[in-house]
Amino acid sequence: MSSYQVTENALQNKVILITGAGDGIGKTAALEFARHGAEVILLGRTVKKLEAVYDQIVAEGGKEPAIVPLDLEGATPNHYQQLAQTIKEQFGQLDGLLHNAGVLGNLRPFSQIPEQEWQQVMQVNLNSEFFMTQALLPVLKLAPAASVVFTSSGVGRKGRAYWGAYAISKFATEGMMQVLADEYSGSSIRFNCINPGATRTSMRARAYPGENPMQLKTPEEIMPVYLYLMSDNSLKVNGQSLDAQPK
């Protein structure tokens, strides 16, 4: 799927929400979705970063994006209900949702994971996705064909020592996707996961400080699978966990 090509206007007239849209993979996805015709909703906690993405999209001639400043760690189900209501009023529907935001925590032995770190990782990587998806289902149903994409990880498929809370949160993300895909099978909403693989991001640099980032794929290079899952070319793909990079 890494070599998948979509047409220039593959996301025309689609409204797509991206979490963690301020930098890294989220920023790149927002820019690429906009370049392919989508109207994007940029969600993140740092307004300055979101505004920079907004400015770039507008400068490139893309449709004017919406900005939603929200810290997923402190957000409540009520915040997500308000978000859903705003999207319904302003856009009428939601065609795509990319759950990209996430936190790493610290790599440490399982026996030494502090409660606060466990709670933070689960809140951002799992709880926020649960409550946001739950709140947005009604506006996703209003789209002719909606796509929800969760971000997975290699350590969310096979556990790895010292990856603790992060790995467990990604196993749970895979499970949530599978439950939703089965529950909504045959409906107008499809649910899938993407494992970005080793990508040149700040989170990767934190996890592997000794690694040469120049040997890694850039976020731009892994975008084909993101574009594919958000486009109507993937209408029959549901319940799958795809790799953004070939094994």
PEMO-V458249 format. One record per backbone hydrogen bond with DSSP energy under -1.0 kcal/mol. NH is the residue of the N-H (numbers start at 1). CO is the residue of the C=O. If there is no record, write none. Layout:
# PEMO-V458249
nh:co
NH:CO
NH:CO
This chain:
# PEMO-V458249
nh:co
4:1
10:7
11:36
12:9
14:11
16:39
17:96
18:41
19:98
20:43
21:43
27:23
28:24
29:25
30:26
31:27
32:28
33:29
34:30
35:31
36:32
37:34
38:33
39:14
41:16
42:66
43:18
44:68
50:46
51:47
52:48
53:49
54:50
55:51
56:52
57:53
58:54
59:55
60:56
61:58
62:57
66:40
68:42
70:44
74:71
75:71
80:76
81:77
82:78
83:79
84:80
85:81
86:82
87:83
88:84
89:85
90:86
91:87
92:87
94:139
95:15
96:15
97:147
98:17
99:149
100:98
108:162
112:109
113:110
118:114
119:115
120:116
121:117
122:118
123:119
124:120
125:121
126:122
127:122
128:123
130:126
131:127
132:128
133:129
134:130
135:131
136:132
137:133
140:136
141:137
143:140
146:188
147:95
148:190
149:97
150:192
152:194
156:153
157:154
158:154
163:160
167:163
168:164
169:165
170:166
171:167
172:168
173:169
174:170
175:171
176:172
177:173
178:174
179:175
180:176
181:177
182:178
183:179
184:180
187:184
190:146
192:148
193:240
194:150
195:242
200:217
201:199
205:201
206:202
207:203
208:204
211:208
215:212
216:213
223:220
227:223
228:224
229:225
230:226
231:227
234:231
235:232
237:234
239:191
242:193
244:195
